[in-house]
Amino acid sequence: MCPEVQTTRTMSSTDHDAHGTAASGAAHGHDDHGHAADALGPIDWKMWGAGLLGVIAALAVVVTAVLGTGFSFTA
């Protein structure tokens, strides 16, 4: 990706590009900076597994704390 160039002049909603359309680029199907959409990569199963293992560990800690303190919803 190209680095963005800093300008001294800010654009307003009345500025137009060379095609006479609004500067947002919506008329041409690209974003405000003119970059194409990035494609998603493959699913990282190791990271999803690590996340799931973390959730299971957190639930185990909560269950242990609830059982250890004798928590009850009845007052």
Beta strands, then each sheet from edge to edge (+ up, - down):
end
